[in-house]
Amino acid sequence: MPSMLVKINDIDTIANKVKVTQLDIDDYGSIVPIKELELNMSADETIPLTLKNSSFAAIFTSENDERTIILATGMTLDELNQEKSKTIAKANATQN
C-alpha cells in the first residue's frame, strides 16, 4: 500500500476528489513540495472528514490504483514537526 505525506489544498466532496501537494522532508528537516496531485477518495466517509479537519495528512493509496486514497491519517503541525525532527536525527546518525 503506497503512502505519502501531503498538504491538503482543496476537497470536493461532491466529485469525491482532493487536490494535494505531495511533500518530502529532506535531511535538514525542510519540507520540500514534490508535486501537485488530484486524487480520488474511496467511498469511505471518514476520509473526507479526516482531510477536512487537517492541513497535512499521511495518505495511503490502493496498490491497484495509486490515485485513489483508501486511508488517511490527519497530522497537526506539531506532529509534522516531530517527523521533521526524526528525519534530522536519522540523517545525523547515518553521517556519524
DSSP file (Angstrom, degrees, kcal/mol; ACC not computed):
  #  RESIDUE AA STRUCTURE BP1 BP2  ACC     N-H-->O    O-->H-N    N-H-->O    O-->H-N    TCO  KAPPA ALPHA  PHI   PSI    X-CA   Y-CA   Z-CA
    1    1 A M              0   0    0      0, 0.0    61,-0.1     0, 0.0    62,-0.0   0.000 360.0 360.0 360.0 106.0    0.0    0.0    0.0
    2    2 A P        -     0   0    0      0, 0.0    59,-2.7     0, 0.0     2,-0.3  -0.328 360.0-167.8 -64.2 143.7    1.9    3.1   -1.2
    3    3 A S  E     +A   60   0A   0     57,-0.2     2,-0.3     2,-0.0    57,-0.2  -0.910  10.3 177.2-131.8 159.7    1.9    6.1    1.2
    4    4 A M  E     -A   59   0A   0     55,-2.1    55,-2.8    -2,-0.3     2,-0.4  -0.989  30.5-118.2-157.6 156.3    2.8    9.7    1.1
    5    5 A L  E     +AB  58  23A   0     18,-0.6    18,-3.2    -2,-0.3     2,-0.3  -0.834  43.3 177.4 -94.0 132.7    2.9   12.9    3.1
    6    6 A V  E     -AB  57  22A   0     51,-2.7    51,-2.2    -2,-0.4     2,-0.5  -0.943  33.9-134.8-138.1 157.4    0.6   15.6    1.7
    7    7 A K  E     -AB  56  21A   0     14,-2.1    14,-2.1    -2,-0.3     2,-0.5  -0.955  34.3-127.3-103.9 129.7   -0.6   19.1    2.3
    8    8 A I  E     + B   0  20A   0     47,-2.5    12,-0.2    -2,-0.5     3,-0.1  -0.677  35.1 168.1 -82.6 124.9   -4.4   19.3    1.7
    9    9 A N  E     -     0   0A   0     10,-2.7     2,-0.3    -2,-0.5    11,-0.2   0.813  62.3  -5.7-103.0 -43.0   -5.2   22.1   -0.8
   10   10 A D  E     - B   0  19A   0      9,-1.8     9,-3.1     2,-0.0     2,-0.4  -0.981  54.1-155.0-158.7 141.0   -8.9   21.6   -1.8
   11   11 A I  E     - B   0  18A   0     -2,-0.3     2,-0.6     7,-0.2     7,-0.2  -0.982   2.7-169.7-123.9 128.9  -11.6   19.0   -1.2
   12   12 A D  E  >> + B   0  17A   0      5,-3.2     5,-2.1    -2,-0.4     4,-1.0  -0.881   6.3 178.7-115.7  96.1  -14.5   18.4   -3.5
   13   13 A T  T  45S+     0   0    0     -2,-0.6    -1,-0.1     3,-0.2     5,-0.1   0.743  79.2  57.9 -72.2 -22.4  -16.9   16.0   -1.6
   14   14 A I  T  45S+     0   0    0      1,-0.2    -1,-0.2    -3,-0.1    -2,-0.0   0.935 117.1  31.9 -72.2 -45.7  -19.4   16.0   -4.5
   15   15 A A  T  45S-     0   0    0      2,-0.1    -2,-0.2    25,-0.0    -1,-0.2   0.526 107.7-126.7 -85.9  -6.3  -16.9   14.7   -7.0
   16   16 A N  T  <5 +     0   0    0     -4,-1.0    25,-2.7     1,-0.2     2,-0.3   0.904  66.1 128.4  60.3  44.0  -15.1   12.7   -4.3
   17   17 A K  E   < -BC  12  40A   0     -5,-2.1    -5,-3.2    23,-0.2     2,-0.4  -0.916  41.6-162.4-128.9 155.2  -11.7   14.3   -5.2
   18   18 A V  E     -BC  11  39A   0     21,-2.5    21,-2.9    -2,-0.3     2,-0.5  -1.000  12.0-144.3-137.6 136.5   -9.0   16.1   -3.3
   19   19 A K  E     +BC  10  38A   0     -9,-3.1   -10,-2.7    -2,-0.4    -9,-1.8  -0.889  32.9 167.5 -99.9 129.1   -6.2   18.3   -4.5
   20   20 A V  E     -BC   8  37A   0     17,-2.7    17,-2.8    -2,-0.5     2,-0.5  -0.885  36.9-128.5-135.7 163.1   -2.9   17.9   -2.5
   21   21 A T  E     -BC   7  36A   0    -14,-2.1   -14,-2.1    -2,-0.3     2,-0.3  -0.982  29.2-133.6-111.8 119.6    0.7   18.8   -2.7
   22   22 A Q  E     -BC   6  35A   0     13,-3.0    12,-3.6    -2,-0.5    13,-0.7  -0.560  30.2-162.0 -71.3 133.8    2.9   15.7   -2.1
   23   23 A L  E     -BC   5  33A   0    -18,-3.2   -18,-0.6    -2,-0.3     2,-0.3  -0.808  16.6-169.5-119.7 157.4    5.7   16.6    0.4
   24   24 A D  E     - C   0  32A   0      8,-1.9     8,-3.4    -2,-0.3     2,-0.5  -0.951  19.0-135.3-135.9 158.3    9.0   15.2    1.4
   25   25 A I  E     - C   0  31A   0     -2,-0.3     6,-0.2     6,-0.2    -2,-0.0  -0.973  23.8-147.5-116.0 119.8   11.2   16.0    4.4
   26   26 A D    >   -     0   0    0      4,-2.4     3,-2.1    -2,-0.5    65,-0.1  -0.202  34.7 -90.6 -80.9 177.6   14.9   16.4    3.5
   27   27 A D  T 3  S+     0   0    0      1,-0.3    64,-0.2     2,-0.1    65,-0.1   0.659 126.3  55.0 -63.9 -16.4   17.9   15.5    5.8
   28   28 A Y  T 3  S-     0   0    0      2,-0.1    -1,-0.3    63,-0.1     3,-0.1   0.377 120.3-105.4 -97.9   3.2   17.9   19.1    7.2
   29   29 A G  S <  S+     0   0    0     -3,-2.1     2,-0.3     1,-0.3    -2,-0.1   0.561  72.4 142.8  86.4   9.0   14.2   19.0    8.2
   30   30 A S        -     0   0    0     54,-0.1    -4,-2.4     1,-0.0     2,-0.6  -0.629  52.3-125.6 -83.2 140.9   13.0   21.2    5.4
   31   31 A I  E     -C   25   0A   0     -2,-0.3    -6,-0.2    -6,-0.2    -1,-0.0  -0.765  27.4-163.2 -86.4 125.1    9.6   20.4    3.9
   32   32 A V  E     -C   24   0A   0     -8,-3.4    -8,-1.9    -2,-0.6     2,-0.3  -0.939  14.4-135.6-114.6 119.1   10.0   20.0    0.1
   33   33 A P  E     -C   23   0A   0      0, 0.0   -10,-0.2     0, 0.0     3,-0.1  -0.581  22.3-178.2 -71.4 132.5    7.0   20.1   -2.2
   34   34 A I  E     -     0   0A   0    -12,-3.6     2,-0.3     1,-0.3   -11,-0.2   0.892  54.1 -34.0 -96.3 -57.7    7.3   17.4   -4.8
   35   35 A K  E     -C   22   0A   0    -13,-0.7   -13,-3.0     2,-0.0     2,-0.4  -0.988  53.4-104.2-163.8 158.8    4.3   17.7   -7.0
   36   36 A E  E     -C   21   0A   0     -2,-0.3     2,-0.3   -15,-0.2   -15,-0.2  -0.725  41.6-175.9 -87.5 137.3    0.6   18.7   -7.1
   37   37 A L  E     -C   20   0A   0    -17,-2.8   -17,-2.7    -2,-0.4     2,-0.5  -0.972  25.4-150.1-134.2 148.5   -1.8   15.8   -7.4
   38   38 A E  E     -C   19   0A   0     -2,-0.3     2,-0.3   -19,-0.2   -19,-0.2  -0.983  30.5-176.2-114.5 118.4   -5.6   15.4   -7.7
   39   39 A L  E     -C   18   0A   0    -21,-2.9   -21,-2.5    -2,-0.5     2,-0.3  -0.788  23.3-122.3-116.5 155.8   -6.6   12.1   -6.0
   40   40 A N  E     -Cd  17  68A   0     27,-3.7    29,-3.3    -2,-0.3     2,-0.4  -0.687  21.4-136.6 -90.8 148.0   -9.9   10.2   -5.7
   41   41 A M  E     - d   0  69A   0    -25,-2.7    29,-0.1    -2,-0.3    27,-0.0  -0.891  21.4-121.9-103.5 136.7  -11.3    9.4   -2.3
   42   42 A S        -     0   0    0     27,-1.8     5,-0.1    -2,-0.4    -1,-0.1  -0.116  37.4 -93.0 -65.9 174.1  -12.7    6.0   -1.8
   43   43 A A  S    S+     0   0    0      4,-0.1     2,-0.2     3,-0.0    -1,-0.1   0.587  89.6 118.9 -68.3  -9.8  -16.3    5.6   -0.7
   44   44 A D    >   -     0   0    0      1,-0.2     3,-1.0     2,-0.1    -2,-0.0  -0.428  59.2-149.1 -61.7 121.4  -15.3    5.6    3.0
   45   45 A E  T 3> S+     0   0    0     -2,-0.2     4,-1.1     1,-0.2    -1,-0.2   0.722  89.2  66.6 -66.2 -22.8  -17.0    8.6    4.6
   46   46 A T  H 3> S+     0   0    0      1,-0.2     4,-2.8     2,-0.2    -1,-0.2   0.776  87.5  67.5 -74.3 -24.6  -14.1    9.0    7.1
   47   47 A I  H <> S+     0   0    0     -3,-1.0     4,-2.5     2,-0.2     5,-0.2   0.961 103.0  41.8 -63.6 -53.1  -11.6   10.1    4.5
   48   48 A P  H  > S+     0   0    0      0, 0.0     4,-2.3     0, 0.0    -1,-0.2   0.893 116.0  52.0 -61.2 -35.7  -13.2   13.4    3.5
   49   49 A L  H  X S+     0   0    0     -4,-1.1     4,-1.3     2,-0.2    -2,-0.2   0.926 110.9  46.7 -64.3 -45.0  -13.9   14.1    7.2
   50   50 A T  H  < S+     0   0    0     -4,-2.8     3,-0.3     1,-0.2    -1,-0.2   0.926 114.5  46.9 -61.4 -46.4  -10.3   13.4    8.2
   51   51 A L  H >< S+     0   0    0     -4,-2.5     3,-1.1     1,-0.2    -2,-0.2   0.842 107.9  55.8 -69.0 -33.9   -8.9   15.6    5.3
   52   52 A K  H 3< S+     0   0    0     -4,-2.3    -1,-0.2     1,-0.2    -2,-0.2   0.828 109.2  48.0 -65.1 -31.1  -11.3   18.5    6.1
   53   53 A N  T 3< S+     0   0    0     -4,-1.3     2,-0.3    -3,-0.3    -1,-0.2   0.266 108.7  62.7 -95.2  11.6  -10.1   18.7    9.6
   54   54 A S    <   -     0   0    0     -3,-1.1    22,-0.1     1,-0.1     3,-0.1  -0.979  55.3-158.6-138.0 147.4   -6.3   18.6    8.8
   55   55 A S  S    S+     0   0    0     20,-0.6   -47,-2.5    -2,-0.3     2,-0.3   0.758  90.6  28.2 -88.0 -30.7   -3.9   20.7    7.0
   56   56 A F  E    S+AE   7  75A   0     19,-1.0    19,-2.7   -49,-0.2     2,-0.3  -0.899  71.2 177.3-128.1 156.2   -1.5   17.8    6.5
   57   57 A A  E     -AE   6  74A   0    -51,-2.2   -51,-2.7    -2,-0.3     2,-0.6  -0.996  32.5-129.5-156.2 153.1   -2.0   14.1    6.2
   58   58 A A  E     -AE   5  73A   0     15,-2.7    15,-2.6    -2,-0.3     2,-0.3  -0.944  40.1-168.8 -97.8 122.0   -0.3   10.8    5.7
   59   59 A I  E     -AE   4  72A   0    -55,-2.8   -55,-2.1    -2,-0.6     2,-0.4  -0.868  15.1-154.3-118.3 151.2   -2.4    9.1    3.0
   60   60 A F  E     -AE   3  71A   0     11,-2.8    10,-2.8    -2,-0.3    11,-1.5  -0.977  13.1-158.7-123.4 133.6   -2.3    5.6    1.7
   61   61 A T  E     - E   0  69A   0    -59,-2.7     8,-0.2    -2,-0.4     5,-0.2  -0.719  28.5 -90.6-112.5 162.1   -3.4    4.6   -1.8
   62   62 A S        -     0   0    0      6,-1.9     6,-0.2     3,-0.8    -1,-0.1  -0.395  24.9-136.1 -67.6 142.6   -4.6    1.4   -3.4
   63   63 A E  S    S+     0   0    0      1,-0.2     3,-0.3    -2,-0.1    -1,-0.1   0.822 108.3  48.2 -68.1 -29.4   -1.9   -0.8   -4.9
   64   64 A N  S    S+     0   0    0      1,-0.3     2,-0.3     4,-0.1    -1,-0.2   0.781 127.2  23.1 -79.3 -28.1   -4.2   -1.3   -7.9
   65   65 A D    >   -     0   0    0      3,-0.2     3,-2.0     1,-0.1    -3,-0.8  -0.807  63.1-170.8-143.8  95.3   -4.9    2.4   -8.3
   66   66 A E  T 3  S+     0   0    0     -2,-0.3    -3,-0.1    -3,-0.3    -1,-0.1   0.438  84.6  65.7 -70.8   2.4   -2.4    4.8   -6.9
   67   67 A R  T 3  S+     0   0    0    -28,-0.1   -27,-3.7     2,-0.0     2,-0.5   0.359  87.2  81.7-101.5   2.8   -4.7    7.8   -7.5
   68   68 A T  E <  S-d   40   0A   0     -3,-2.0    -6,-1.9   -29,-0.2     2,-0.4  -0.942  72.9-141.0-115.9 121.9   -7.4    6.5   -5.0
   69   69 A I  E     +dE  41  61A   0    -29,-3.3   -27,-1.8    -2,-0.5    -8,-0.3  -0.637  24.4 170.8 -78.6 127.2   -7.0    7.2   -1.3
   70   70 A I  E     +     0   0A   0    -10,-2.8     2,-0.3    -2,-0.4    -9,-0.2   0.568  69.4  19.9-110.7 -14.4   -8.0    4.2    0.8
   71   71 A L  E     - E   0  60A   0    -11,-1.5   -11,-2.8   -25,-0.0     2,-0.4  -0.969  62.4-174.4-154.8 138.2   -6.8    5.5    4.2
   72   72 A A  E     - E   0  59A   0     -2,-0.3     2,-0.5   -13,-0.2   -13,-0.2  -1.000   7.0-167.5-138.2 136.5   -5.9    8.9    5.6
   73   73 A T  E     - E   0  58A   0    -15,-2.6   -15,-2.7    -2,-0.4    -2,-0.0  -0.975  23.3-134.3-122.9 116.0   -4.4   10.0    8.9
   74   74 A G  E     - E   0  57A   0     -2,-0.5     2,-0.4   -17,-0.2   -17,-0.3  -0.311  18.0-155.3 -67.4 151.3   -4.5   13.7    9.7
   75   75 A M  E     - E   0  56A   0    -19,-2.7   -19,-1.0     4,-0.0   -20,-0.6  -0.993   4.8-143.9-130.8 135.8   -1.4   15.4   11.0
   76   76 A T     >  -     0   0    0     -2,-0.4     4,-2.2   -22,-0.1     5,-0.2  -0.426  35.2-105.0 -84.1 169.7   -1.1   18.5   13.1
   77   77 A L  H  > S+     0   0    0      1,-0.2     4,-2.3     2,-0.2     5,-0.2   0.876 123.5  54.7 -63.3 -36.3    1.7   21.0   12.7
   78   78 A D  H  > S+     0   0    0      2,-0.2     4,-2.0     1,-0.2    -1,-0.2   0.910 108.2  48.1 -62.7 -42.3    3.2   19.6   15.9
   79   79 A E  H  > S+     0   0    0      2,-0.2     4,-1.9     1,-0.2    -2,-0.2   0.886 110.7  51.5 -66.0 -37.8    3.1   16.0   14.5
   80   80 A L  H  X S+     0   0    0     -4,-2.2     4,-2.1     1,-0.2    -2,-0.2   0.909 108.8  51.0 -64.1 -41.3    4.7   17.3   11.3
   81   81 A N  H  X S+     0   0    0     -4,-2.3     4,-2.2     1,-0.2    -2,-0.2   0.857 107.0  54.1 -64.7 -34.9    7.5   18.9   13.3
   82   82 A Q  H  X S+     0   0    0     -4,-2.0     4,-2.2     2,-0.2    -1,-0.2   0.906 107.8  50.0 -63.6 -41.1    8.1   15.7   15.2
   83   83 A E  H  X S+     0   0    0     -4,-1.9     4,-2.2     1,-0.2    -2,-0.2   0.892 109.0  52.2 -64.0 -38.8    8.5   13.9   11.8
   84   84 A K  H  X S+     0   0    0     -4,-2.1     4,-2.3     1,-0.2    -2,-0.2   0.919 109.0  50.0 -61.8 -43.2   11.0   16.6   10.8
   85   85 A S  H  X S+     0   0    0     -4,-2.2     4,-2.5     1,-0.2    -2,-0.2   0.896 109.5  51.2 -62.5 -41.2   13.0   16.0   14.0
   86   86 A K  H  X S+     0   0    0     -4,-2.2     4,-2.5     2,-0.2    -1,-0.2   0.901 109.7  50.3 -62.0 -41.1   13.0   12.3   13.4
   87   87 A T  H  X S+     0   0    0     -4,-2.2     4,-2.5     2,-0.2    -2,-0.2   0.917 111.2  47.9 -64.8 -43.5   14.3   12.8    9.9
   88   88 A I  H  X S+     0   0    0     -4,-2.3     4,-2.6     2,-0.2    -2,-0.2   0.935 112.9  48.8 -61.9 -46.8   17.1   15.1   11.1
   89   89 A A  H  X S+     0   0    0     -4,-2.5     4,-2.2     1,-0.2    -2,-0.2   0.903 112.1  48.3 -60.9 -42.7   18.1   12.7   13.8
   90   90 A K  H  X S+     0   0    0     -4,-2.5     4,-1.7     2,-0.2    -1,-0.2   0.910 112.0  49.0 -65.6 -41.5   18.2    9.8   11.4
   91   91 A A  H  X S+     0   0    0     -4,-2.5     4,-1.1     1,-0.2    -2,-0.2   0.899 112.1  49.1 -64.1 -40.6   20.3   11.8    8.9
   92   92 A N  H  X S+     0   0    0     -4,-2.6     4,-1.0     1,-0.2     3,-0.2   0.876 108.7  53.2 -66.3 -37.3   22.7   12.8   11.6
   93   93 A A  H  < S+     0   0    0     -4,-2.2     3,-0.2     1,-0.2    -1,-0.2   0.856 108.0  49.7 -66.6 -35.7   23.0    9.2   12.8
   94   94 A T  H  < S+     0   0    0     -4,-1.7    -1,-0.2     1,-0.2    -2,-0.2   0.731 107.4  55.6 -77.3 -20.4   23.9    7.9    9.3
   95   95 A Q  H  <        0   0    0     -4,-1.1    -1,-0.2    -3,-0.2    -2,-0.2   0.714 360.0 360.0 -82.0 -20.8   26.6   10.6    8.9
   96   96 A N     <        0   0    0     -4,-1.0    -1,-0.2    -3,-0.2    -2,-0.2   0.448 360.0 360.0 -91.5 360.0   28.4    9.6   12.1
